[in-house]
Structures are given as C-alpha cells and as structure tokens.
Amino acid sequence: MMRRDYRRLAKAAALAADSKKAVDVVALDIRKESDVADYMVIAGARSSAQMGAMSDAVEEALGKRGLKVLHREGRPRNRWVALDYGGLVVHLQLMEARQFYRLEQLWERAKEVKW
C-alpha cells in the first residue's frame, strides 16, 4: 500500500480552508508529539456558514487527492468541526471556540508547516 504524503495533504487542506477566507490557518507537524496523527490543520471561522463552506472545501480538495474522511465530529452549527483523515486531522472552529480551546498552545512543541 502506498504511503500517503500527509505533509502535502495538510498543505492542501490549509489552502482549501484559506480559499473560504478562514482566519489564522495553521498547519502543524505533530509526528513527535502524537501517536494519533502526523499533521494537524487548525482554522478559524467567523460564522457557521463559513465553517460549513470551509469543511466542504477541505473535503473536496482532499477527495480529489484520493482521501476520504474517516471520522467527522461536530457540525458547522456547533462551534467546531473535526475531520479525521488518519495521518491528518483538520480542526475548523468558530473564533470564540478557537480562542477558548487554544489548540496551538496544546501543540506548542509541534513544528509549523509553511503552506
């Protein structure tokens, strides 16, 4: 089985979220910090409608690269959507949830990936 390039996929997810005007998109290399995934993308949204558009854009972009969501948590009308792709997890959060949970600080030792 072919090994997926999750770094490239994380960049694609970040670009897809950014294409829907996501706020402060961050891609992190968490391989040394996590047993669950290799990369994480975190993006903020100003509204649930925007978060839904971001989620659709990420799923479409990664789907074109042959990747399907393994697990989806939350809904855009909630404050948070998490898309689990195995080696990549994408967190889309309304800004107040993002400021409250501060995921970047939980993963402060992770290396940021330029996208």
N, C-alpha and C positions, 0 to 999 in steps of 0.2 A: 504494500500500500504506500502511496506517495505521501511523504511528509509535507504538511502544509506550511507555508511561509506566513506564520501568524503576524510577523512584524509588518509585512506588506499589507496583509488584511486589516491590521489595526490602522494603518495609514489610510486605506480605502474607506474604512468606517468613519474616521475623523473627517475626511474630505466630504463624505456624504452628509454627515451631520452639519458641517460647516456650510454646505450648499443650501441648507434651510435656515441659515442665519443663527446657528447655535452660538451660545455665549461661552467664551473661555473653554474651547475644546482642548483637552489634554489627552495624549496617548502615553501610556507608561509601560515600560518593560518590567514586569513583576516576576520574572523567572526565578530570581534569587530569593524572593520574599513569599512566594505562593506555591502550594502544591496543586492548586485548583486550575490555574490558567497561566499562560506565558505573558499575555498582554492585556491591558485594560484601557478602554477609552471612556472618558468622562466628559459629558457635555451638558451645558445648562440651557434651559428653555424659559421663555418669558410667559408662555401660555400653554394650556393643554393641547390646543390645536397645533401649535408649533411643535410640541413634543411628539404628537402623532405623525406629523409630516417628517420629522427627523427619523423616527422609528421606521417609517415606510421607506425612506431614502436609504437608510443603513441596510435594511433587509434586501432591498432591490440591488444595491451595489454589491453586497456580498453574495447574493444569489447568482448574479452574473458571473461570479468567480467560483461558482460551484459549491458554495457554503450555505447550509440551511440552519436556521435557529434550532438548537437542541431543546432549549427551555426559555420561556418568556415569563417574566414575573412583573406584575403590575400592569396598569393601563394608563394611557395618556390622561384620563380624567383624574387619576390618582396623582401623586406628586412625583412618581418615579417609575421608570420602565427599565428593566434589566434584560438584556438579550445575551444569552449564553451560547457561544459557538464552540465550546470545548476549550481550545487554547486561547480564546479571546472572549472577554466579557465586555459588553458595552452598557454603560450606565447613562441614561438620559434623565435629567432631574429638573423640575421646576426650580427656579433660582432660590426660593426660600428653603427648599429641601436640601439643595446643594450646600447652601451656607450653614444649615443645621448639621448635616452629616459630615461635611468636610472630608470626603473620601481621599483627596490628595494628601491630607495630613496623615491619614491612616497608612498610606503607602509612601510616606516621605522619603524612604530609603530607595525607592524604585527610581530607575533612570528614565527621564523624559525622552520620548522619541519624537524627533522632528518629522512633521508630516507635510 
